[in-house]
Amino acid sequence: MKNPSTIEEQIQILKDKGFYISDEKNAKKYLKHIGYYRLSHYFNYFLDNHNWEEHSFKNILNLYIFDRKLKLILSDIMERIEISLKTNLVNDLSLKYWDSCFFMNKEIYFNGDSYKKVIE
């Protein structure tokens, strides 16, 4: 188990790993609000990359921001797919059984357990 460290110690750890920090005040702000351990997932890419010009806290942060934006885009897309799928399923089944509460009809389920789970 690792011991906790202050923001200043985290800055020093990054420097000891070879990362260039041009604006310590800004780096401290991001470490305080995002967290060293969340950002540490992005360190390995740069540690494995031998192009030392890219070894900066700014590049770690840019990679984190890119990843965050990508997750938001994918989350939005997944939500749209989910809503569309549910809407089409409900529309099709309610028309097929001519009942807007078709899911309460025990006869459309393969077994009683499935029906019971839906009702619960």
Secondary structure as the mmCIF struct_conf table of DSSP 4:
data_model
#
loop_
_struct_conf.conf_type_id
_struct_conf.id
_struct_conf.beg_label_comp_id
_struct_conf.beg_label_asym_id
_struct_conf.beg_label_seq_id
_struct_conf.end_label_comp_id
_struct_conf.end_label_asym_id
_struct_conf.end_label_seq_id
HELX_LH_PP_P HELX_LH_PP_P1 LYS A 2 PRO A 4
HELX_RH_AL_P HELX_RH_AL_P1 ILE A 7 ASP A 16
TURN_TY1_P TURN_TY1_P1 LYS A 17 GLY A 18
STRN STRN1 TYR A 20 TYR A 20
BEND BEND1 SER A 22 SER A 22
HELX_RH_AL_P HELX_RH_AL_P2 GLU A 24 HIS A 33
TURN_TY1_P TURN_TY1_P2 ILE A 34 ILE A 34
HELX_RH_AL_P HELX_RH_AL_P3 TYR A 36 ASP A 48
HELX_RH_3T_P HELX_RH_3T_P1 TRP A 52 GLU A 54
STRN STRN2 SER A 56 SER A 56
HELX_RH_AL_P HELX_RH_AL_P4 PHE A 57 LYS A 96
TURN_TY1_P TURN_TY1_P3 TYR A 97 TRP A 98
TURN_TY1_P TURN_TY1_P4 SER A 100 CYS A 101
HELX_RH_3T_P HELX_RH_3T_P2 PHE A 102 MET A 104
HELX_RH_3T_P HELX_RH_3T_P3 LYS A 106 ILE A 108
BEND BEND2 TYR A 109 ASN A 111
HELX_RH_AL_P HELX_RH_AL_P5 GLY A 112 ILE A 119
#
